[in-house]
Each structure stands twice: as structure tokens, then as C-alpha cells.
Amino acid sequence: MRLFLAEKPSQARDIARVLGASRKENACIRGDGVTVTWCFGHLLEMAPPQDYDPSLKQWSVETLPILPGQWQMNVRPKVKGHFSSIRSLLKQASEVVVATDADREGETIAREVLELCGYRGPVQRLWLAALDEASVRKALANLLPGNQTYPLYRAGVARARADWLVGMNLTRAYTLAARARGYDGVLSVGRVQTPTLKLVVDRDRAIEQFKPVPYYEVSVRCGHTNGSWEARWVPPEGVSDAEGRCTSQQAAASVAQRVQGVQGTVTLAQTERKREQAPLPYDLSTLQQEASKRLGMGAQEVLDTAQSLYEKHKATSYPRTDCRYLPVSQHGGVRDVLQALMQSDSTIEHLVEGADASVQGRCWNDAKITAHHAIIPTTAAADVHAMSSREQAVYDLIRRRFIAQFYPAYEYDQTRLEVAAEGETFRAQGRVNRRSGWRVLIQTDASAEERNESAQALPNVQKGDPVSLAGAQIRDKETTPPERFTQGTLLAAMKNIARTIADERLRRVLKENTGIGTEATRAGIIQTLMDRGYLEERKKKLTSTAAARSLIDALPDPVKDPSTTALWEQALDQIANGEGEIDGFLQRQAEWVKRLVQHVQQQGADAVQVEAQAQHACPTCSAPMRRRKGGSGAFWGCTRYPDCTTTLPDQGGKPGKAPKQGPVGQCGCAQQGNIKESPKAWQCEACNAIVWKQVSGKKLTETQALTLFAGDRVQLKGLKSKRTGKTFDAGAKLSEGKVQLQFD
């Protein structure tokens, strides 16, 4: 039996349909001699430290670094049943075809399952660029040998293990050092997320520290027998900044006064016909940037939408690509794609009819193709009415970019005029559109230069012509701070982070590896930073939180330097190409982590730069209290827990006052108005005391629970704490806060 292993159920259904497999079972779809099964993304996860040694569950700097000798993978709890089904299918299989997404992550998802199940039979690879029927059939006819893509799995394993080494060790090391200084929280460290976060922190601080600098523009009205136009003064070096802006108000005023009413001479009169080719089709990053700017969509939302267009609607090719070019061999299918676009949506027929399918522009370039080509529409006639509004909008961006490749270039005449007067130069530019070309399809944002050029039509003049100057004006202006990041511009910054690196060699490495992160992971990294409270999004603008700044200030440069990540990606690419060894790579990462951990161990609290937060003393034992999250929200608990079980309510991020004492309970919580019920327990909202509905198999009534809250020592005596093993009566213990109880 030949077993196909897909990445998701929807992908499995598409492959099974083409294979003629239709008998649905619990975890697979069967056909004659063929079975298709699926994962749910990663079925496995890296084992946590405590699986290697139970004592590692407790964070301690003395136990670092944690360097597993034999790496372990665990089956994710929610998919254990499905994993068992795959294991059984693998025992029946004579051959496996890996049919997960065609990238490093997809290869890893399948191969780690085969590895854990001990499968040693033959393997082939189904390399899918799209999930429409034609693409699936083409891929099935061209199966790759399994050993050709196996190095991708090795690179995926190397990436996951190296990330584990950094995340587990450095997060613990720097968090413990920060807590020694009174910091409350976790300093989460990641090889890509930390440099990304630094980009935002640095940008925010640049904005906050920005001091506007005044500059001055001088403009004059130039008169000629064929017409007039506005020209701007070109300030000389002595009175201008690096951007060519005049910084001397006195110089600007002098020029405006001297040229008023004088005669000048045209020193440059030049008109050129310019041609702009259509922008290339999208890779994932450019699609995310465009959708962020035009549709206000977040990076992860764009990725999810593009994935849906690929998987659910079969309308577009594989989305997680870093390539904007197309293979020459696919040019023959252009007419089929254009025909499918017309069939899917009659409203764009006029645009498709304007395309010349015989055009083979710059996007057709085999030398530029990576693992996947650009994102384009498929030959499937997609039902746009079955798409959500977001899917329709993203699909429209993709299809217009594709159609534009078969339209003429955008053409315009650009005119440049320069006038000399009183030893000064005045310049003007103008633009006249001659042929719209591909711009009938794609909305573009005009640059500042284009807006200025299009604002006026320049007359026909010749070099040496006399002109009169009048109406000189001075405009007072100020430099502006950099813009805050949006999700789209942060993606672009991650991709183009090489521009921030001074070292030429490392800059080249980053550029060749297209920045930090990958097309598939960048959106998730941004979302992770938001989920962890390091980034906030307001009106589509990203800002760093106080926690983010504390983290970046605490970490040493090698941890937050994008050059470190660039070198990692270079090594991973070498492994993926079969040129590098995983053991050597991991050994280098382990040594690096070890040095950083040793630095923390030697320096202690001085290893981080984070300032101590205001400490709040426990009213019982005077130890510091820490803000925690409970089932009913935030509260403050003593850091000496379980020796001290004092808790206080949270009030605006600070410990509130202790509730008034009742007869025995902390706050008199026997009043029913204070009691909140959940499926498993009753809880006092004032002091967090809990009475479980079932204690050691015995169910309690609400009346019994209220009796316990009141501290009646007759009911349910001799209770035992699961945490301490101590025996006590219920009322006395409940007065000390939230503890789960059971009978002896």
C-alpha cells in the first residue's frame, strides 16, 4: 500500500480526489492500493526541560545551561489518537509519499513523524506548487526521490533544536538575573523575535528623542513667452544639509530678495521618454506589505487569507514563497490562467482581454527561481462569490499583478528645467503621461517627486532662453521624525535588515538570505511579540511596551544583533542544500549559549541592565510580592509561597488593601453575593478562596460550600493540601487563600 502523508485534511482531500481515493475512514481516505492520511500541522513538539530531568521544572541559574544529550520529541496531547492511527498506517505501508507543504517546515512536519514511528521504507516526495487539479496531476507525474528533499528536514531539525537551546537557556538565565534586581516578569528571548523587537524599540526611541530642525525652501515664478512655471532654489553646500535642504534662514532671505524681478537664463531644458515595467508578481512579504498598506490587514491575517486561497479555493499558488519570478516553462499555461480568471469573475473580463499572453517580460526568469515561484492565480476557475471579503480583496491584488505582466509599460515624458540668476540655480521638473499601460490595473502611490512633477505642466523652452523671475517666496519647514512601524513596514524592515549592518561581509550575508526570519515565519513572530505584550497596535501603528524596552536593555548585543541570526540562516541554508552538518551547527550554538549563561552566572544581577521595579512588601512577612494571573484575573502573591500564602487583590497594577476579616474567612465570603460559580468550583471574588464541587470523589452542595466559606469547623474536617500534604480543617485553611483541597 502506498501511503500519502499530507500536512492538513483539506490538502489530503485534494490529493485523494486526483488519486481516485474516496473511501473515508477515521484518519485516512483509501483507494485501490493507495491511502491518503494527514497531519494537523506539527503533531510533535520539542520536549520541555523537565522531561529530561524533573528537577529542571524549577528555574535555577545553577542548572544552566540545559544541553540535551539525546533529543526528545513528544506527541502533542490533543493529537495522540490521530498519531496512533498514522503509526498503524505506516506499518501497513510499502512506500510513503511525503505530500506536506513544499518547504523546510512541511518537510519537517512529515519526516519527524516518520522518524518517531521508526519507518524505514522507501520515501518519495510530492512537490506541490498549487492544489488545483492540474497542478496536483503534474506533481504526481513528477515525484521526487525522497533523498532529494531530506536535507530540508535536517535543516528544520537544526533550526528547532537551536531555537530550543536559545529560548530555554537564555530566557531562564536573563529572567532570573532580572528578578534578582526586583524585575517582575519573564524576559523571553528568541533568535529572530529579539532582533525584530529591537527594531521597534530603536524606532520608538528615535521618534521620542527626535528634535525637529528648521529648513527653508525658496521658490520663484519663472516667466517665458511660452508660459510660466514655478522653480525651487538649489542651495549650495555651505548652507545645506546632507539632504540638500537649506538650513540658513539668512541665506534663504538673501536669495529671495536678490532674485525678485531679475532676468535669468535657461541652462538646462531636457525632456526624456521614460518607461516603467509592471511590478513583479508577489512573494509573501510584498503581498503582506501591500495588503497592510491598502487593506489595513495584519501580517498573520494576510498569510492566513493567502493560505485559504491556496488550500480552500485552489485559486492561487503556494503562498509561503520568497520568490517574485516565474519559470519559463510555465509561460505556455498563461492563456489557461487568463481564461480561468475570466470564467471566475466577469467583472474583470475587459482587463483580461487587454492582456497579451504572448508577452514574456522580466518576471519569466529561471535563474531567479528558488524553491517556489511567485504567487499567481491558478488554472482553476475559482468561485469569487464563495470567498470572504478579505479573500476577495487579497485575490484581486494577486490576479491584477499577474495580468499586469502582459500589459504594455507605463510611459511618460519627464522634463527638467534649470534657470540661472544672480549666481543661483533654480530647478523645476514636470511629467506628462503618454501611455497608461499596466497602470490601468494597479493602483500606485505616487512618490513625492512624482507628485511634484505632475503638479505642473512645463512649457516648451530652449537652453539659453531668457526668463523673468518674480514672486519669490520663502517656506519655513521642519524635518519630521521617522514613521512608526506598521505590520507591513516591520515585515519590510525584517526582510531588508541588512541596511542596518555596518559590517560589509555580514550585510552581504543578510542580503543574500533575505533578512531575518522567513516568508513563512515573519508574520508569526510579529504576532508572538504582540501576544507576549511586547508590542501594541494602535490605529495600525506598532509601539513597544515598557516590558519590551526592559527586555532589550537587559540583553547583551550578541543576543539582539541581527547579524547573529543572519549567520544562523546561512548555516541552515547550507544544511538544507546538503552542504552543512547538523551536529557541527548545534555544537556551535551550544558553545555560544554556554558562554552567555556563564556570563550571567558570573555577573549575577549585574548581567542585565534592567532597572528594579518598585517592590511591594508582603504585609505578613515583608518579602516582595509579585503580580500573578489567576482564574478570576490578576492578584498579588507573596514570593515566599508556599511558606507564606498571603494574597492581595490587584488594584490598577498594584497590590490593593487586604479584605476585611470575617469570623474565620478572610473577607466574610459566606455572603452569596461574593460567590462566583464555575463548572468545577465556587470561588470568592474578593479573596480568591475556592471550594471545589467534588473533593476526593464526594460531591458538595452549594449549601455545604457556603458553610465552608463561612469557616464552620464542624463540616468537612481533616482536609489535606495536595501541595503541602498538611492536614487541617477547611475553614482555617480557606482563610489563607486559594488552595485545592482533598480528604485524607
TIDO-460954 format. One line per 3 residues: number of its first residue (from 1); for each residue x, y, z of C-alpha. Coordinates in nm, 3 decimals, padded with zeros to 5 digits. Layout:
% residues N
NUM) X/Y/Z  ...
% end
This chain:
% residues 744
1) 00.000/00.000/00.000  00.134/00.344/-00.099  00.070/00.596/00.180
4) 00.050/00.971/00.109  00.115/01.191/00.414  -00.033/01.540/00.373
7) 00.000/01.838/00.606  -00.370/01.915/00.657  -00.703/01.739/00.599
10) -00.803/01.977/00.316  -00.475/01.909/00.137  -00.530/01.535/00.180
13) -00.878/01.558/00.027  -00.745/01.739/-00.282  -00.475/01.478/-00.338
16) -00.711/01.188/-00.272  -00.960/01.324/-00.527  -00.697/01.318/-00.802
19) -00.575/00.972/-00.693  -00.928/00.836/-00.710  -00.933/00.756/-00.338
22) -01.282/00.806/-00.196  -01.339/00.560/00.092  -01.329/00.779/00.402
25) -01.218/00.627/00.729  -01.139/00.772/01.071  -00.788/00.900/00.990
28) -00.746/00.842/00.618  -00.901/00.820/00.272  -00.849/00.489/00.091
31) -00.840/00.392/-00.274  -00.712/00.098/-00.475  -00.360/00.038/-00.348
34) -00.332/00.391/-00.214  -00.416/00.562/00.116  -00.402/00.932/00.199
37) -00.364/01.049/00.559  -00.276/01.383/00.712  -00.118/01.571/00.998
40) -00.261/01.875/01.172  00.050/02.085/01.125  00.313/01.966/01.371
43) 00.194/01.651/01.550  00.511/01.657/01.761  00.674/01.916/01.984
46) 01.013/01.955/02.149  01.019/01.802/02.496  01.044/02.057/02.781
49) 01.346/02.056/03.018  01.162/01.867/03.292  01.119/01.568/03.059
52) 01.498/01.530/03.063  01.522/01.585/03.439  01.220/01.655/03.667
55) 01.429/01.893/03.878  01.458/02.128/03.577  01.094/02.228/03.615
58) 01.213/02.469/03.882  01.403/02.762/03.732  01.752/02.796/03.874
61) 02.062/02.956/03.727  02.275/02.676/03.876  02.109/02.418/03.648
64) 02.202/02.610/03.331  02.288/02.553/03.056  02.045/02.275/02.970
67) 02.207/02.080/02.685  02.019/01.759/02.599  02.243/01.468/02.508
70) 01.966/01.274/02.336  01.691/01.499/02.199  01.331/01.401/02.272
73) 01.008/01.474/02.088  00.660/01.445/02.240  00.331/01.386/02.066
76) 00.105/01.686/02.123  -00.165/01.580/02.373  -00.459/01.675/02.150
79) -00.347/01.459/01.857  -00.228/01.141/02.030  -00.515/00.937/01.887
82) -00.452/01.057/01.533  -00.078/00.994/01.570  -00.151/00.635/01.672
85) -00.360/00.593/01.357  -00.074/00.718/01.140  00.166/00.481/01.317
88) -00.066/00.190/01.230  -00.090/00.302/00.866  00.287/00.325/00.840
91) 00.318/-00.039/00.949  00.097/-00.133/00.653  00.273/00.093/00.401
94) 00.510/-00.041/00.136  00.604/00.315/00.036  00.545/00.664/00.173
97) 00.494/00.978/-00.035  00.559/01.295/00.165  00.288/01.536/00.046
100) 00.316/01.816/00.302  00.380/02.180/00.206  00.678/02.211/-00.023
103) 00.921/02.386/00.211  01.151/02.327/00.507  00.871/02.331/00.762
106) 00.650/02.098/00.559  00.936/01.852/00.518  00.998/01.861/00.893
109) 00.632/01.801/00.981  00.627/01.475/00.784  00.975/01.346/00.849
112) 00.963/01.387/01.226  00.656/01.161/01.227  00.834/00.901/01.014
115) 01.136/00.924/01.244  00.945/00.879/01.569  00.744/00.591/01.423
118) 01.063/00.421/01.310  00.958/00.398/00.944  01.248/00.274/00.729
121) 01.078/00.201/00.397  01.113/00.386/00.064  01.010/00.754/00.052
124) 00.917/00.979/-00.238  00.827/01.349/-00.238  00.521/01.518/-00.392
127) 00.633/01.876/-00.455  00.319/02.086/-00.497  00.316/02.446/-00.618
130) -00.065/02.466/-00.615  -00.362/02.249/-00.518  -00.581/02.280/-00.827
133) -00.632/01.951/-01.012  -00.394/02.031/-01.298  -00.109/02.118/-01.059
136) -00.165/01.806/-00.847  -00.165/01.582/-01.155  00.154/01.743/-01.282
139) 00.327/01.694/-00.946  00.211/01.330/-00.921  00.365/01.266/-01.262
142) 00.696/01.411/-01.140  00.753/01.264/-00.794  01.093/01.344/-00.648
145) 01.317/01.087/-00.476  01.292/01.125/-00.100  01.665/01.179/-00.050
148) 01.649/01.492/-00.267  01.444/01.685/-00.010  01.562/01.506/00.306
151) 01.824/01.778/00.380  01.534/02.021/00.430  01.428/01.808/00.727
154) 01.779/01.816/00.866  01.774/02.195/00.843  01.434/02.203/01.013
157) 01.560/01.987/01.298  01.869/02.206/01.335  01.655/02.520/01.348
160) 01.415/02.376/01.607  01.690/02.248/01.836  01.896/02.567/01.814
163) 01.585/02.774/01.891  01.518/02.547/02.190  01.873/02.596/02.321
166) 01.843/02.974/02.297  01.487/03.004/02.420  01.507/02.768/02.716
169) 01.850/02.871/02.841  01.867/03.243/02.776  01.508/03.312/02.876
172) 01.572/03.144/03.211  01.917/03.297/03.261  01.824/03.659/03.194
175) 01.486/03.632/03.366  01.649/03.503/03.684  01.914/03.775/03.671
178) 01.647/04.040/03.622  01.437/03.906/03.909  01.741/03.935/04.133
181) 01.718/04.308/04.062  01.350/04.313/04.154  01.212/04.279/03.800
184) 00.870/04.116/03.790  00.810/03.911/03.479  00.976/03.694/03.217
187) 01.240/03.813/02.970  01.151/03.599/02.668  01.446/03.556/02.429
190) 01.436/03.428/02.070  01.691/03.437/01.791  01.455/03.619/01.548
193) 01.195/03.778/01.776  01.455/03.965/01.984  01.628/04.145/01.692
196) 01.283/04.219/01.549  01.171/04.370/01.876  01.487/04.580/01.887
199) 01.391/04.734/01.553  01.068/04.868/01.703  01.227/04.978/02.032
202) 01.501/05.166/01.846  01.246/05.331/01.615  01.024/05.438/01.906
205) 01.318/05.588/02.091  01.435/05.769/01.777  01.090/05.925/01.750
208) 01.083/06.023/02.117  01.432/06.173/02.105  01.377/06.345/01.772
211) 01.428/06.718/01.768  01.292/06.894/01.459  01.541/07.102/01.262
214) 01.412/07.403/01.066  01.494/07.442/00.698  01.384/07.682/00.426
217) 01.259/07.649/00.070  01.278/07.937/-00.178  01.059/07.929/-00.487
220) 01.018/08.177/-00.773  00.784/08.217/-01.067  00.968/08.190/-01.399
223) 00.812/08.375/-01.694  00.868/08.281/-02.061  00.688/08.369/-02.383
226) 00.557/08.011/-02.400  00.430/08.006/-02.043  00.534/08.022/-01.679
229) 00.630/07.774/-01.410  00.745/07.751/-01.050  01.108/07.665/-00.978
232) 01.289/07.596/-00.649  01.625/07.725/-00.543  01.907/07.470/-00.521
235) 02.107/07.576/-00.212  02.488/07.533/-00.233  02.681/07.307/00.007
238) 02.776/07.578/00.252  02.415/07.644/00.356  02.256/07.298/00.306
241) 02.240/06.968/00.492  02.311/06.619/00.362  01.964/06.608/00.206
244) 02.021/06.931/00.014  01.788/07.140/00.235  01.876/07.499/00.318
247) 01.944/07.537/00.690  02.021/07.910/00.687  01.725/08.145/00.711
250) 01.953/08.438/00.634  02.079/08.276/00.313  01.724/08.195/00.203
253) 01.608/08.552/00.269  01.907/08.694/00.079  01.837/08.481/-00.229
256) 01.465/08.564/-00.229  01.545/08.936/-00.214  01.820/08.931/-00.480
259) 01.628/08.740/-00.750  01.299/08.927/-00.719  01.226/09.090/-01.056
262) 01.558/08.996/-01.223  01.616/08.816/-01.551  01.762/08.468/-01.569
265) 01.870/08.223/-01.835  01.760/07.866/-01.907  02.071/07.650/-01.854
268) 01.903/07.308/-01.890  01.598/07.209/-02.092  01.570/06.832/-02.117
271) 01.276/06.603/-02.196  01.308/06.224/-02.180  01.059/05.948/-02.256
274) 01.052/05.715/-01.954  00.919/05.359/-01.946  00.826/05.164/-01.633
277) 00.765/04.790/-01.649  00.490/04.633/-01.439  00.590/04.548/-01.080
280) 00.682/04.183/-01.038  00.426/03.933/-00.904  00.410/03.896/-00.528
283) 00.615/03.695/-00.288  00.461/03.662/00.057  00.639/03.963/00.210
286) 00.541/04.206/-00.066  00.183/04.075/-00.056  00.172/04.131/00.321
289) 00.315/04.481/00.285  00.070/04.574/00.009  -00.231/04.433/00.194
292) -00.123/04.611/00.511  -00.100/04.944/00.329  -00.409/04.915/00.108
295) -00.641/04.692/00.310  -00.525/04.755/00.667  -00.467/04.383/00.723
298) -00.222/04.237/00.974  00.066/04.022/00.855  -00.073/03.698/01.002
301) -00.418/03.778/00.863  -00.272/03.814/00.514  -00.085/03.484/00.546
304) -00.398/03.305/00.669  -00.601/03.455/00.384  -00.342/03.362/00.122
307) -00.327/03.010/00.267  -00.706/02.984/00.237  -00.695/03.098/-00.127
310) -00.437/02.825/-00.188  -00.593/02.541/00.014  -00.965/02.605/00.025
313) -01.037/02.783/-00.302  -00.749/02.646/-00.515  -00.738/02.997/-00.660
316) -00.368/03.078/-00.611  -00.033/02.904/-00.599  00.169/02.824/-00.286
319) 00.183/03.141/-00.073  00.489/03.097/00.152  00.739/03.188/-00.114
322) 01.029/03.431/-00.116  01.043/03.446/-00.498  00.885/03.704/-00.730
325) 00.971/03.532/-01.058  00.817/03.259/-01.272  00.977/02.963/-01.458
328) 00.988/02.998/-01.835  00.831/02.653/-01.869  00.504/02.785/-01.726
331) 00.463/03.057/-01.988  00.276/02.815/-02.209  -00.004/02.797/-01.950
334) -00.068/03.172/-01.937  -00.375/03.157/-02.163  -00.530/02.889/-01.941
337) -00.481/03.108/-01.633  -00.628/03.415/-01.806  -00.924/03.209/-01.930
340) -00.988/03.082/-01.574  -00.981/03.440/-01.443  -01.250/03.545/-01.689
343) -01.465/03.247/-01.601  -01.430/03.314/-01.228  -01.533/03.680/-01.242
346) -01.700/03.850/-01.539  -01.632/04.198/-01.393  -01.266/04.178/-01.496
349) -01.317/04.043/-01.846  -01.223/04.378/-02.001  -00.895/04.376/-01.807
352) -00.811/04.019/-01.910  -00.896/04.094/-02.273  -00.642/04.377/-02.267
355) -00.361/04.134/-02.180  -00.127/04.000/-02.447  -00.046/03.643/-02.342
358) 00.247/03.627/-02.584  00.443/03.885/-02.383  00.733/03.730/-02.192
361) 00.855/04.004/-01.958  01.120/04.018/-01.689  00.922/03.802/-01.444
364) 00.998/03.491/-01.655  01.347/03.410/-01.532  01.464/03.059/-01.444
367) 01.783/03.193/-01.285  01.580/03.372/-01.018  01.360/03.077/-00.917
370) 01.406/02.943/-00.562  01.211/02.655/-00.404  00.884/02.814/-00.516
373) 00.784/03.064/-00.780  00.585/03.384/-00.724  00.224/03.380/-00.602
376) -00.006/03.375/-00.906  -00.360/03.263/-00.993  -00.409/02.900/-01.091
379) -00.589/02.748/-01.388  -00.886/02.673/-01.162  -01.195/02.886/-01.225
382) -01.237/02.997/-00.863  -01.578/03.098/-00.731  -01.513/03.451/-00.605
385) -01.863/03.466/-00.458  -01.769/03.185/-00.219  -01.480/03.394/-00.087
388) -01.496/03.625/00.212  -01.449/03.997/00.153  -01.089/03.972/00.274
391) -01.020/03.676/00.047  -01.167/03.861/-00.249  -00.954/04.167/-00.178
394) -00.628/03.971/-00.149  -00.717/03.759/-00.453  -00.776/04.078/-00.651
397) -00.429/04.205/-00.561  -00.272/03.878/-00.677  -00.462/03.846/-01.004
400) -00.406/04.210/-01.105  -00.030/04.174/-01.050  -00.034/03.867/-01.274
403) -00.242/04.023/-01.552  -00.019/04.333/-01.543  00.274/04.121/-01.666
406) 00.105/04.109/-02.007  00.030/04.479/-02.041  00.248/04.746/-02.206
409) 00.488/04.955/-02.000  00.373/05.279/-01.837  00.523/05.566/-02.039
412) 00.562/05.936/-01.961  00.769/06.234/-02.066  00.984/06.380/-01.791
415) 01.104/06.737/-01.837  01.379/06.903/-01.633  01.442/07.276/-01.646
418) 01.714/07.476/-01.474  01.743/07.853/-01.463  02.048/08.056/-01.354
421) 02.007/08.401/-01.199  02.229/08.609/-00.970  02.472/08.318/-00.939
424) 02.199/08.087/-00.810  02.030/07.782/-00.966  01.655/07.720/-00.975
427) 01.517/07.382/-01.078  01.178/07.251/-01.193  01.051/06.912/-01.307
430) 00.735/06.814/-01.489  00.572/06.494/-01.608  00.324/06.424/-01.887
433) 00.168/06.078/-01.907  00.184/05.928/-02.256  00.064/05.569/-02.207
436) -00.109/05.425/-01.901  -00.010/05.065/-01.979  -00.027/04.836/-01.673
439) -00.138/05.126/-01.450  -00.498/05.069/-01.559  -00.478/04.755/-01.344
442) -00.274/04.854/-01.042  -00.326/05.145/-00.808  00.006/05.305/-00.719
445) 00.103/05.561/-00.459  00.282/05.848/-00.627  00.618/05.939/-00.479
448) 00.683/06.291/-00.356  00.892/06.352/-00.669  00.614/06.224/-00.896
451) 00.355/06.440/-00.722  00.573/06.748/-00.769  00.638/06.665/-01.132
454) 00.273/06.604/-01.208  00.162/06.922/-01.033  00.258/07.150/-01.322
457) 00.296/07.130/-01.698  00.623/07.282/-01.815  00.626/07.492/-02.133
460) 00.846/07.428/-02.433  01.168/07.626/-02.381  01.522/07.603/-02.512
463) 01.859/07.626/-02.345  01.975/07.989/-02.346  01.622/08.135/-02.346
466) 01.574/08.439/-02.121  01.318/08.420/-01.839  01.192/08.669/-01.584
469) 01.185/08.584/-01.212  00.910/08.713/-00.984  00.701/08.622/-00.681
472) 00.987/08.484/-00.472  00.858/08.306/-00.161  01.021/08.151/00.145
475) 00.854/07.848/00.303  00.953/07.768/00.661  00.966/07.392/00.716
478) 01.086/07.140/00.974  01.234/06.795/00.950  00.996/06.522/01.061
481) 01.062/06.214/01.278  01.063/05.867/01.125  00.727/05.693/01.092
484) 00.623/05.433/01.346  00.623/05.081/01.217  00.311/04.912/01.087
487) 00.300/04.536/01.049  00.370/04.583/00.679  00.669/04.814/00.721
490) 00.808/04.596/01.003  00.797/04.298/00.768  00.989/04.503/00.513
493) 01.241/04.605/00.779  01.295/04.240/00.878  01.349/04.146/00.516
496) 01.581/04.442/00.446  01.759/04.448/00.781  02.093/04.424/00.600
499) 02.072/04.802/00.557  02.126/04.846/00.931  02.451/04.645/00.941
502) 02.784/04.826/00.916  02.998/04.517/00.851  03.008/04.467/00.473
505) 03.051/04.087/00.493  02.760/04.039/00.732  02.549/04.283/00.535
508) 02.604/04.072/00.226  02.509/03.754/00.416  02.187/03.912/00.540
511) 02.101/04.039/00.194  02.159/03.701/00.033  01.944/03.532/00.299
514) 01.668/03.794/00.264  01.695/03.931/00.615  01.585/03.769/00.939
517) 01.310/03.512/00.965  01.149/03.352/00.661  00.844/03.425/00.449
520) 00.657/03.162/00.648  00.760/03.278/00.998  00.780/03.659/00.998
523) 00.409/03.717/01.047  00.402/03.468/01.335  00.699/03.639/01.500
526) 00.523/03.976/01.495  00.207/03.816/01.632  00.407/03.644/01.908
529) 00.559/03.976/02.015  00.209/04.122/02.035  00.071/03.821/02.224
532) 00.353/03.842/02.480  00.281/04.205/02.549  00.597/04.345/02.390
535) 00.419/04.524/02.102  00.090/04.710/02.094  -00.103/04.807/01.783
538) -00.300/05.131/01.781  -00.454/05.263/01.463  -00.237/05.018/01.268
541) 00.082/05.160/01.425  00.310/04.937/01.634  00.468/05.066/01.954
544) 00.694/04.891/02.203  00.578/04.847/02.562  00.775/04.910/02.880
547) 00.834/04.535/02.905  00.985/04.535/02.556  01.226/04.813/02.642
550) 01.327/04.641/02.964  01.398/04.324/02.768  01.609/04.496/02.501
553) 01.800/04.695/02.764  01.866/04.379/02.964  02.014/04.167/02.687
556) 02.375/04.182/02.561  02.438/04.283/02.200  02.503/03.933/02.054
559) 02.154/03.819/02.156  01.972/04.107/01.985  02.208/04.163/01.692
562) 02.051/04.061/01.356  02.396/03.957/01.235  02.376/03.656/01.467
565) 02.052/03.541/01.308  02.193/03.601/00.960  02.480/03.365/01.029
568) 02.235/03.106/01.161  02.024/03.125/00.846  02.333/03.092/00.631
571) 02.429/02.773/00.816  02.073/02.637/00.792  02.068/02.703/00.418
574) 02.392/02.508/00.386  02.235/02.216/00.573  01.923/02.237/00.354
577) 02.145/02.224/00.045  02.327/01.919/00.177  02.648/02.116/00.231
580) 02.647/02.151/00.611  02.635/01.920/00.913  02.369/01.948/01.182
583) 02.596/01.827/01.462  02.859/02.091/01.399  02.596/02.364/01.377
586) 02.433/02.263/01.706  02.768/02.233/01.878  02.848/02.593/01.784
589) 02.512/02.712/01.915  02.557/02.517/02.239  02.900/02.673/02.296
592) 02.759/03.021/02.230  02.470/02.965/02.471  02.709/02.822/02.728
595) 02.928/03.135/02.718  02.629/03.365/02.763  02.495/03.158/03.053
598) 02.835/03.155/03.220  02.845/03.533/03.191  02.511/03.555/03.373
601) 02.630/03.311/03.638  02.943/03.517/03.698  02.775/03.857/03.693
604) 02.451/03.768/03.871  02.211/04.061/03.884  02.473/04.280/03.713
607) 02.439/04.069/03.397  02.131/04.267/03.295  02.069/04.639/03.264
610) 01.703/04.634/03.359  01.615/04.857/03.649  01.443/04.715/03.955
613) 01.072/04.769/03.960  00.901/04.915/04.259  00.871/04.639/04.518
616) 00.565/04.582/04.730  00.624/04.419/05.068  00.411/04.133/05.186
619) 00.204/04.254/05.488  00.262/03.918/05.660  00.636/03.852/05.619
622) 00.772/04.165/05.441  00.906/03.963/05.144  00.844/04.110/04.793
625) 00.507/04.040/04.637  00.461/03.952/04.269  00.166/04.018/04.041
628) 00.014/03.694/03.914  -00.277/03.587/03.696  -00.548/03.366/03.840
631) -00.875/03.224/03.720  -01.059/03.541/03.822  -00.794/03.784/03.697
634) -00.479/03.940/03.840  -00.383/03.924/04.206  -00.066/03.968/04.415
637) 00.103/03.679/04.594  00.399/03.655/04.826  00.726/03.544/04.662
640) 00.788/03.314/04.963  00.497/03.091/04.861  00.426/02.819/04.975
643) 00.589/02.917/05.306  00.376/03.231/05.300  00.039/03.213/05.127
646) -00.063/03.577/05.161  -00.251/03.720/04.863  -00.384/04.067/04.790
649) -00.625/04.187/04.521  -00.486/04.380/04.223  -00.582/04.745/04.200
652) -00.452/04.924/03.891  -00.138/04.712/03.870  -00.054/04.750/04.239
655) -00.145/04.544/04.549  -00.475/04.653/04.695  -00.573/04.652/05.058
658) -00.635/04.323/05.234  -01.008/04.240/05.258  -01.174/04.288/05.588
661) -01.157/03.982/05.813  -01.475/03.781/05.861  -01.543/03.547/06.153
664) -01.291/03.295/06.019  -01.258/03.358/05.642  -01.052/03.646/05.506
667) -01.340/03.860/05.385  -01.664/03.719/05.519  -01.717/03.544/05.187
670) -02.011/03.337/05.308  -02.230/03.608/05.155  -02.374/03.463/04.836
673) -02.325/03.791/04.652  -01.949/03.736/04.664  -01.953/03.380/04.538
676) -01.885/03.309/04.167  -01.976/02.964/04.035  -01.787/02.771/03.763
679) -01.845/02.416/03.637  -01.591/02.274/03.884  -01.592/02.503/04.185
682) -01.726/02.801/04.380  -01.489/03.094/04.430  -01.498/03.410/04.636
685) -01.431/03.707/04.407  -01.299/03.913/04.697  -01.024/03.688/04.837
688) -00.996/03.412/04.572  -01.082/03.136/04.823  -01.210/02.821/04.646
691) -01.435/02.530/04.740  -01.431/02.252/04.482  -01.762/02.087/04.390
694) -01.604/01.744/04.415  -01.347/01.657/04.683  -01.190/01.310/04.661
697) -01.493/01.179/04.473  -01.755/01.332/04.705  -01.983/01.598/04.560
700) -02.072/01.905/04.764  -02.392/02.105/04.756  -02.394/02.484/04.739
703) -02.517/02.493/05.099  -02.219/02.286/05.211  -01.987/02.513/05.014
706) -02.125/02.827/05.178  -02.082/02.661/05.514  -01.718/02.600/05.432
709) -01.670/02.960/05.318  -01.816/03.073/05.649  -01.550/02.872/05.829
712) -01.779/02.622/06.008  -01.531/02.377/06.160  -01.795/02.106/06.206
715) -01.831/02.043/05.832  -01.559/01.853/05.638  -01.281/01.845/05.897
718) -00.943/01.686/05.834  -00.875/01.820/05.487  -00.536/01.775/05.323
721) -00.348/02.008/05.090  -00.227/01.848/04.768  00.063/02.093/04.763
724) 00.196/02.062/05.119  00.047/01.736/05.239  -00.055/01.905/05.566
727) -00.385/01.823/05.730  -00.614/02.098/05.864  -00.979/02.190/05.890
730) -01.136/02.361/05.588  -01.237/02.690/05.744  -00.892/02.777/05.877
733) -00.717/02.693/05.551  -00.961/02.883/05.333  -00.883/03.194/05.535
736) -00.532/03.180/05.384  -00.643/03.198/05.020  -00.673/02.984/04.711
739) -00.567/02.619/04.770  -00.704/02.294/04.622  -00.810/02.052/04.899
742) -00.881/01.682/04.934  -00.984/01.439/05.212  -00.725/01.228/05.392
% end
